[in-house]
């Protein structure tokens, strides 16, 4: 199945992005763990990135993968207890009008 058609992603799907050296595009963006932070600046940046995708043709932002020259290169692990799905949704909702 095509990565963009999946509803849920597994560790194997993410490993495949790295091993196949998937390239960022207008529909795919990789963000290292440092892109998530509880500062107002980082929360605003998260909302801006999501808004940009929503206002274009859509796409997927993968947090927790580093990129080199716009190619997936390695995992950048996140603390899922600190940066939960609910936290991310709140950061996006708070920053998008």
C-alpha positions in Angstrom: 0.0 0.0 0.0 1.1 3.6 -0.7 2.5 5.4 2.4 0.1 8.3 1.7 -3.0 6.1 1.7 -2.4 4.4 5.0 -4.5 5.4 8.0 -2.1 4.2 10.7 1.6 3.8 10.6 3.8 1.2 12.1 7.4 1.3 13.2 8.2 -0.7 10.0 6.6 2.0 7.9 8.8 4.6 9.5 11.9 2.4 9.2 11.1 2.1 5.5 11.1 5.9 5.1 14.7 5.9 6.4 16.0 2.8 4.7 14.6 3.9 1.3 15.9 7.4 1.8 12.5 8.9 1.3 12.7 12.5 0.1 10.8 15.4 1.5 8.3 16.9 -0.9 5.3 19.2 -1.0 3.4 16.3 0.6 6.0 14.9 3.0 8.1 16.7 5.7 10.4 15.3 8.4 10.9 17.0 11.7 13.5 16.1 14.4 12.3 15.7 18.0 13.6 19.3 18.7 10.8 20.7 16.5 8.4 19.8 19.3 8.8 22.0 22.4 6.5 23.6 24.8 7.7 27.1 24.2 5.3 29.5 22.5 7.7 29.9 19.6 7.8 26.2 18.8 4.0 25.8 19.3 3.5 28.6 16.8 5.9 27.0 14.4 4.0 23.7 14.6 0.7 25.4 13.9 2.3 27.3 11.0 3.6 24.1 9.4 0.3 22.2 9.7 -1.6 25.3 8.4 0.7 25.4 5.4 0.0 21.8 4.5 -3.7 22.3 5.1 -3.8 25.4 2.8 -2.0 23.6 0.0 -2.6 20.1 -1.3 -2.2 18.4 2.2 0.4 16.0 3.2 2.1 14.3 6.1 4.5 15.8 8.7 6.5 13.1 10.4 7.9 14.2 13.8 10.8 12.1 15.1 12.8 11.6 11.9 15.8 13.7 11.0 16.6 14.7 7.5 19.8 15.5 5.7 19.5 17.3 2.4 15.8 16.7 2.5 16.2 12.9 2.8 15.0 10.9 5.8 18.2 9.9 7.7 17.5 8.7 11.2 15.2 8.5 14.1 15.0 11.4 16.5 13.1 9.9 19.4 10.3 11.8 21.2 9.0 11.3 24.7 5.5 10.1 23.9 4.4 10.7 27.5 5.3 14.4 27.3 4.3 15.0 23.7 1.1 13.2 23.3 -1.4 13.2 20.4 -3.6 15.4 22.6 -0.8 17.9 23.3 0.0 18.1 19.6 -3.7 18.6 18.6 -4.0 21.3 21.3 -0.9 23.1 20.0 -2.3 23.0 16.5 -5.8 24.1 17.5 -4.5 26.9 19.6 -2.4 28.3 16.8 -4.7 27.9 13.8 -7.6 30.3 13.2 
